Amino acid sequence: MKTVLVKLGSRSYRVEISAGLSSELGNLSRAALGERSRRAVVVSNPTIGSLLSARIEKLLALAGFKVDRFWIGDGEKFKSLRTAESLLAFLIERRVERTDVIVALGGGVVGDLAGFVAATYLRGIRLIQVPTTLLAQIDSSVGGKTAVNHRLGKNLIGAFHQPSLVVIDPELLRSLSTRQFKAGLYEAIKYGVISDSRLFNRVTQKIELLKKLDPTELEYLIARCCAIKAMVVSNDEHEGGLRRILNFGHTIGHALEAVTNYRQFLHGEAVGIGMRAAALIAESMDLLKVGERERIESAVASVGRLPNAKTLALDDIIAAMYRDKKVEAGRTVFVLPVEIGKVVIRSDVPLRVIRTALKNALN
């Protein structure tokens, strides 16, 4: 078992990673929460819940928890205030207490929604993340960013709320569709570009093994991405500086999701297009070393074909970018690569450069 520690003083927690580890969820949860926690509410969706929820609930019950379940709809459009209100009502009706826990069993949508509710119910209750998608295992389950979407933008309503424990079982990825798995690989490329050229090289060299769910490569990838994120979060929990590098590809990615009402792209796919655009911007501004844009383009392409985005209106995408939470003093903030493994934060990108990069990235 690999363990990554997210160091946040009294709110530090462990990210445990191992094939088959979900079978130990009950014992791990009890150890993390102590004996005062009596009730666990498992939040999932029908796709994942129908496959895994009964087993997870049994494990929690064997560890002494009284277990309830709450399923949300499957998809980004259900990461909403309406869904959050329904879950909050459920918790109130069942008299869930401050010492109890929400267990998020699913991908990023489930984790973000469950985390947001955990942050707001009774001003904060415990949260355990059990991510079931590659994207959630390498990124969204770690770091404490929780949110719901608004029709005008992604993740505009949220809070920072760290989990008490993250349990990552790579074997759960076998339940994923090919498309969902590939969406996570785009996010893995992000980690290589922003922080670790060796990781970038390994992902690109081992991409076919990763697609075949090779256990060694998967466990290395997940552990390394979690370690990078843990380092970043430990140094900048509330995104005041360093943590902003995690938004590489997200300025445009979030805008693409918003203008298509969260129906056309999986999050990782939108980030894939966003990374292509960011690399084009960096090259246009003479920030990116010669040949590095092609390497990023090639890495993104090696994962698979991205959804067609040619028909989207550039003006709509740009307008959505300016409603993003990352806007500062009316300027859109971009994370731009200068080489594989290093990025800079810039808010001075000319609009004409953004438009040209967008046009080329969408083709």
Secondary structure as UniProt FT lines:
FT   STRAND          2..6
FT   HELIX           9..11
FT   STRAND          13..17
FT   TURN            19..20
FT   HELIX           21..24
FT   HELIX           25..33
FT   TURN            35..36
FT   STRAND          39..44
FT   HELIX           46..62
FT   TURN            63..64
FT   STRAND          66..71
FT   HELIX           76..78
FT   HELIX           81..93
FT   TURN            94..95
FT   TURN            98..99
FT   STRAND          101..106
FT   HELIX           108..120
FT   HELIX           121..123
FT   STRAND          126..131
FT   HELIX           134..135
FT   HELIX           136..140
FT   STRAND          145..150
FT   TURN            151..152
FT   STRAND          153..160
FT   STRAND          165..168
FT   HELIX           170..175
FT   HELIX           178..195
FT   HELIX           197..205
FT   HELIX           207..211
FT   TURN            212..213
FT   HELIX           215..235
FT   TURN            237..238
FT   HELIX           242..247
FT   TURN            248..249
FT   HELIX           250..259
FT   TURN            260..262
FT   HELIX           267..284
FT   TURN            285..286
FT   TURN            290..291
FT   HELIX           292..303
FT   TURN            310..311
FT   HELIX           314..321
FT   TURN            322..323
FT   TURN            325..326
FT   TURN            329..330
FT   STRAND          334..339
FT   TURN            340..341
FT   STRAND          342..346
FT   HELIX           351..362
//
